[in-house]
Amino acid sequence: MYLCIARPVDALHVIHHASNRIELNRDRSHAIAMVFAIARDRAMRITSLRACAYASSSTRVNALDVAAFASNARVGANANANAQRTTPRRSISSAVMTFGIAFSALIVTERVSVDEAFAERGSLANERGRSKASKALGDAKVTLYQYDVCPFCNKVKAFLDYHDVPYDVVEVNPLTKNEIKFSKDYRKVPIVTIGNEQLNDSSAIMMELTKRIDSNGGNNGLKIQGKTKAYEENERTWLKWVDERFVHVLTPNIYRTWNEAVRSFDYITKRGNFGFIERESARWVGAASMYVIAHRVLKKRHGIVDERADLYLEVNKFINEGVGKQKFCGGNAPNNADIAMFGVLRAVKTFETFQDVMANTACAPWYERMTAAVGAAARTDGVEN
């Protein structure tokens, strides 16, 4: 802390280094360092007004909130300057207090928690609340009921992110499924509710929402080219392939070893409002069940011998035949097949499987284009997908 106050240049270096580990936005690092500089600069060569303008433009923090903590920092710095003339120890104490005020204000302003690591996605999602796609859906409240690493759920998340439709997320306990007890006839995920309307099945959800968004001009003419019959047929073909082939080839790779199976359920210890017993039960029972299903059911049913080799083969098939020489399967812009494939792969981006796919297939350039096209998460809880 003292380093940050006494040497702002070093502070910037330290914060920037830390940002690489906790995925802070680089601009945010500059903004925080600017607050430190205000606290340290006894001559106030950097004014709170400049800090406010810099931080608000760099981090999208509300300008009034930034002004408030910048002003606090300036008051503290002035007090620090006066104290410096009398008592050196008081100067350090005042500077430390200034840091506390400024940093606390930043935390409150951004609603930061340790788990979210300064995530600002929630505020960005709120800014999207009036997107054309959202208007096309009547600006109704959209809620997704999901398992966090479920490939089918991640298809829907990618779709909503791509269309900038804000949505709430409800994590479903895979054992009790109490969160979807309102759904009497359909007990799977994903489920999407739009207002009081319920939609089931990932591909059906995507196609129905696409129909509504297109018919109400929600795509703004930019995200979709002219939809010919050939275009729609190609989209349906590859969307079906993702559901019926690719997901089932990917799954044995996620649960390839017991350790990988257990790690795939780590999310249950962090997401959802579950008690300790519920979390641990879902984690271990889920891991054991999926490990057995992947090895004794899916591999036999889908003719998988070497799960990694088959996975690389299928990924390259999509890139070579589905995408080809185009930017996307949809041509110059992603279609629902692109979005589905991307969502399924993004679901495992923290797993060894994902790293191996990027290193051993031709997928990486397309995936990078899709990451840019889909953009940040539109979910309202501030969690990155």
C-alpha positions in Angstrom: 0.0 0.0 0.0 2.8 2.4 0.9 4.5 1.8 -2.4 1.3 2.7 -4.2 1.1 6.0 -2.4 4.8 7.0 -2.3 5.7 5.9 -5.8 2.8 6.1 -8.3 4.9 5.0 -11.2 5.8 1.8 -9.4 2.2 1.5 -8.3 1.1 1.5 -11.9 3.6 -1.2 -12.7 2.5 -3.4 -9.7 -1.2 -2.9 -10.5 -0.6 -3.7 -14.2 1.2 -6.8 -13.3 -1.6 -7.8 -11.0 -4.1 -7.1 -13.7 -2.6 -9.9 -15.8 -3.4 -12.3 -13.0 -6.9 -11.2 -12.1 -8.0 -10.0 -15.6 -8.4 -6.4 -14.7 -9.0 -4.0 -17.6 -5.8 -2.2 -18.4 -7.5 1.1 -18.5 -8.8 0.5 -15.0 -5.3 0.0 -13.8 -4.4 3.4 -15.1 -7.5 4.9 -13.4 -6.6 3.4 -10.0 -3.0 4.6 -10.4 -4.3 8.0 -11.2 -6.2 8.1 -7.8 -3.0 7.1 -6.1 -1.2 9.9 -7.9 -3.7 12.4 -6.6 -3.2 11.2 -3.0 0.5 11.5 -3.3 0.9 14.7 -5.3 1.1 17.3 -2.6 1.4 20.1 -5.1 -1.8 18.8 -6.8 -0.2 19.1 -10.2 -2.8 16.5 -11.3 -6.2 17.9 -10.5 -9.2 15.9 -9.4 -11.1 17.2 -12.5 -8.5 15.7 -14.8 -8.6 12.4 -12.8 -12.4 12.4 -13.1 -12.3 12.9 -16.9 -9.6 10.3 -17.4 -11.1 7.6 -15.2 -14.6 8.1 -16.5 -13.5 7.8 -20.1 -11.2 4.9 -19.4 -13.4 2.7 -17.2 -17.0 3.8 -18.0 -17.5 4.4 -14.3 -20.3 6.9 -13.8 -18.7 10.4 -14.0 -20.3 11.7 -10.8 -19.1 8.7 -8.8 -15.6 9.2 -10.2 -15.7 12.8 -9.3 -16.8 11.9 -5.8 -13.8 9.7 -5.1 -11.4 11.9 -6.9 -12.6 14.8 -4.8 -12.1 12.7 -1.7 -8.6 12.0 -2.8 -7.9 15.7 -3.4 -9.1 16.6 0.1 -7.0 13.9 1.6 -4.0 15.0 -0.4 -4.4 18.6 0.8 -4.6 17.4 4.3 -1.5 15.3 3.7 0.4 18.3 2.4 -0.4 20.3 5.5 0.5 17.5 7.7 3.8 17.1 5.9 4.9 20.5 7.1 4.5 19.5 10.7 4.7 15.8 11.3 6.2 13.3 8.8 4.4 10.4 10.5 1.1 12.1 10.2 1.8 12.6 6.5 2.1 8.9 5.9 -1.0 8.2 8.0 -3.0 10.8 6.0 -1.8 9.3 2.7 -2.8 5.9 3.8 -6.3 7.2 4.9 -6.6 8.9 1.5 -5.8 5.7 -0.3 -8.5 3.9 1.8 -11.1 6.5 1.0 -10.3 6.5 -2.7 -10.0 2.8 -3.1 -13.2 2.1 -1.0 -15.1 4.6 -3.1 -13.9 2.8 -6.2 -15.0 -0.6 -4.8 -18.4 0.7 -3.8 -18.9 2.4 -7.2 -18.1 -0.7 -9.1 -19.8 -3.1 -6.7 -16.6 -5.1 -6.7 -16.3 -8.5 -5.0 -13.3 -10.8 -4.7 -15.0 -13.4 -6.9 -15.9 -10.9 -9.6 -12.5 -9.3 -9.6 -13.6 -5.8 -10.7 -16.0 -7.2 -13.3 -17.9 -4.4 -14.9 -20.0 -6.6 -17.2 -23.2 -5.9 -15.2 -23.1 -2.2 -15.9 -22.3 -2.8 -19.5 -25.2 -5.2 -19.7 -27.5 -2.5 -18.3 -26.3 -0.1 -20.9 -27.5 -2.7 -23.5 -31.0 -2.8 -22.0 -32.4 -0.8 -24.9 -30.7 -2.7 -27.7 -32.7 -3.3 -30.9 -32.8 -7.0 -30.2 -34.1 -6.3 -26.7 -36.7 -4.0 -28.0 -37.7 -6.6 -30.6 -38.5 -8.9 -27.6 -40.6 -6.2 -26.1 -38.0 -5.2 -23.5 -39.3 -8.1 -21.4 -37.3 -9.6 -18.6 -35.3 -12.5 -19.9 -34.1 -15.2 -17.5 -32.0 -18.2 -18.4 -32.1 -21.4 -16.2 -28.9 -23.2 -16.7 -26.0 -25.4 -15.6 -22.9 -23.2 -15.9 -20.8 -25.6 -18.1 -23.7 -27.2 -20.0 -22.9 -26.9 -23.7 -26.5 -26.4 -24.6 -26.9 -23.6 -22.0 -23.8 -21.9 -23.3 -25.2 -21.9 -26.9 -28.1 -19.8 -25.5 -25.8 -17.5 -23.6 -23.7 -16.9 -26.7 -26.8 -16.0 -28.6 -28.0 -13.5 -26.0 -24.6 -12.0 -25.7 -24.3 -11.6 -29.5 -27.6 -9.9 -29.7 -27.0 -7.7 -26.7 -30.1 -8.9 -24.8 -29.6 -8.5 -21.0 -30.6 -11.6 -19.1 -30.7 -12.9 -15.6 -29.1 -16.2 -14.8 -30.5 -18.8 -12.4 -28.1 -21.7 -11.6 -30.0 -24.9 -11.3 -29.0 -27.6 -8.9 -28.5 -30.7 -11.1 -29.7 -33.1 -8.4 -32.8 -31.4 -7.0 -33.7 -29.1 -9.9 -35.8 -27.1 -7.5 -35.1 -23.9 -9.5 -37.2 -25.2 -12.4 -40.0 -26.8 -10.4 -42.3 -24.3 -12.2 -41.8 -26.3 -15.4 -44.0 -29.4 -15.0 -43.5 -31.1 -18.3 -40.0 -30.1 -19.2 -37.2 -30.9 -16.6 -34.1 -30.1 -18.6 -32.0 -27.0 -19.1 -31.7 -24.6 -20.7 -35.1 -23.0 -20.1 -35.6 -19.3 -21.0 -38.4 -17.2 -19.8 -39.4 -14.0 -21.5 -41.7 -12.2 -19.2 -44.2 -15.0 -18.3 -43.5 -17.1 -21.5 -41.4 -20.2 -21.3 -39.1 -21.5 -24.1 -37.4 -24.9 -24.0 -34.5 -26.6 -25.8 -31.4 -24.6 -26.9 -31.8 -24.8 -30.6 -35.5 -24.2 -30.5 -34.9 -21.1 -28.2 -32.3 -19.7 -30.6 -34.5 -20.2 -33.7 -37.6 -18.7 -32.1 -35.7 -15.7 -30.8 -34.1 -15.2 -34.1 -37.5 -15.2 -35.8 -38.8 -12.6 -33.4 -35.7 -10.4 -33.6 -35.6 -10.6 -37.4 -39.3 -9.8 -37.8 -39.0 -6.8 -35.6 -35.9 -5.3 -37.2 -33.7 -6.2 -34.2 -30.7 -7.2 -36.3 -30.4 -3.6 -37.6 -29.5 -5.0 -41.0 -25.9 -5.4 -39.9 -25.6 -8.8 -38.2 -27.3 -10.8 -40.9 -27.0 -10.9 -44.6 -30.0 -11.7 -46.9 -31.4 -15.0 -45.7 -31.9 -17.2 -48.8 -33.2 -20.7 -48.6 -29.7 -22.0 -49.2 -28.5 -19.8 -46.3 -31.2 -21.1 -43.9 -30.6 -24.7 -45.0 -26.9 -24.5 -44.4 -27.5 -22.9 -41.0 -29.9 -25.6 -40.0 -27.5 -28.3 -41.2 -24.6 -27.2 -39.1 -26.8 -26.2 -36.1 -28.1 -29.8 -36.1 -24.5 -31.1 -36.5 -23.4 -29.2 -33.3 -26.3 -30.7 -31.4 -26.2 -34.2 -32.6 -22.5 -34.8 -33.2 -20.1 -32.2 -31.9 -21.5 -31.9 -28.4 -21.4 -35.7 -27.9 -17.8 -35.8 -29.2 -16.8 -33.0 -26.9 -18.3 -34.4 -23.7 -16.0 -37.5 -23.3 -13.1 -35.0 -23.6 -14.4 -32.9 -20.7 -14.7 -36.0 -18.5 -11.7 -37.9 -20.0 -10.1 -38.5 -16.6 -11.6 -38.5 -13.1 -9.7 -35.4 -12.1 -11.0 -33.5 -15.2 -14.5 -34.7 -14.3 -14.3 -33.3 -10.8 -12.8 -30.0 -12.0 -15.6 -29.6 -14.5 -18.0 -29.4 -11.5 -15.9 -26.8 -9.6 -18.4 -24.2 -10.7 -21.0 -25.6 -8.5 -19.0 -24.4 -5.4 -19.0 -20.8 -6.7 -22.3 -20.4 -8.5 -25.9 -20.6 -7.4 -27.5 -20.2 -3.9 -26.8 -23.7 -2.7 -25.9 -24.8 0.8 -22.6 -26.7 1.5 -24.2 -30.1 1.4 -26.0 -29.4 -1.8 -22.9 -28.1 -3.4 -20.7 -31.0 -2.5 -23.3 -33.5 -3.3 -23.9 -32.1 -6.7 -20.2 -31.8 -7.3 -19.2 -35.4 -6.5 -22.4 -37.1 -7.7 -22.3 -35.1 -10.9 -18.7 -35.8 -11.6 -19.1 -39.5 -11.0 -22.3 -39.7 -13.2 -20.8 -37.8 -16.1 -17.6 -39.7 -16.0 -19.5 -43.0 -16.3 -21.9 -41.7 -19.0 -19.1 -40.3 -21.0 -17.0 -43.5 -21.1 -19.7 -46.2 -21.0 -22.5 -44.6 -23.0 -21.5 -41.7 -25.2 -18.3 -43.2 -26.6 -20.0 -46.4 -27.6 -23.2 -44.7 -28.9 -21.2 -42.3 -31.1 -18.4 -44.6 -32.2 -15.7 -42.7 -30.4 -12.4 -44.6 -29.9 -9.8 -41.8 -29.3 -11.8 -38.9 -27.9 -9.1 -36.3 -28.6 -8.4 -37.4 -32.1 -12.1 -37.4 -32.9 -12.5 -34.0 -31.4 -9.8 -32.5 -33.5 -11.3 -34.2 -36.6 -14.8 -32.7 -35.9 -13.5 -29.2 -35.1 -11.6 -29.1 -38.4 -14.6 -30.4 -40.2 -16.6 -27.4 -39.1 -13.8 -25.0 -40.0 -13.0 -26.5 -43.4 -16.6 -27.4 -44.5 -18.8 -25.1 -42.5 -16.7 -22.0 -42.5 -14.5 -22.6 -45.5 -12.9 -19.5 -47.0 -15.5 -17.2 -45.4 -15.1 -15.4 -42.1 -18.0 -17.3 -40.6 -20.3 -20.2 -41.4 -22.8 -17.4 -42.0 -20.6 -15.5 -44.4 -19.5 -12.0 -43.4 -21.4 -12.3 -40.1 -22.1 -15.2 -37.7 -25.2 -17.3 -38.1 -26.8 -19.5 -35.4 -24.5 -22.4 -36.3 -21.4 -20.1 -35.6 -23.0 -19.0 -32.4 -23.8 -22.5 -31.2 -20.4 -23.8 -32.0 -18.7 -20.9 -30.3 -20.9 -21.2 -27.2 -20.1 -24.9 -26.9 -16.4 -24.3 -27.1 -16.5 -21.2 -24.8 -18.1 -23.5 -22.2 -14.8 -25.3 -21.8 -12.4 -22.4 -22.3 -10.9 -22.9 -18.8 -10.3 -26.6 -19.4 -7.3 -28.5 -20.8 -9.6 -29.6 -23.7 -9.9 -26.1 -25.0 -6.2 -25.5 -24.9 -5.6 -28.7 -26.9 -8.2 -27.8 -29.5 -6.7 -24.3 -30.0 -3.2 -25.9 -30.4 -4.1 -28.8 -32.6 -6.8 -27.6 -35.0 -7.4 -24.7 -37.4 -10.0 -23.3 -35.1 -8.2 -20.4 -33.4 -8.6 -17.6 -36.1 -12.3 -18.3 -36.4 -12.7 -18.4 -32.6 -11.0 -15.1 -32.2 -13.3 -13.5 -34.8 -16.3 -15.0 -33.0 -15.0 -13.7 -29.6 -14.9 -10.2 -31.1 -18.3 -10.5 -32.8 -20.1 -11.9 -29.7 -18.6 -9.3 -27.4 -18.9 -9.1 -23.6 -21.4 -11.0 -21.6 -24.9 -9.4 -21.5 -25.9 -11.2 -18.3 -27.0 -8.9 -15.6 -25.0 -10.4 -12.7 -21.7 -9.1 -13.9 -20.2 -12.5 -14.4 -18.2 -13.2 -17.5 -19.2 -16.2 -19.6 
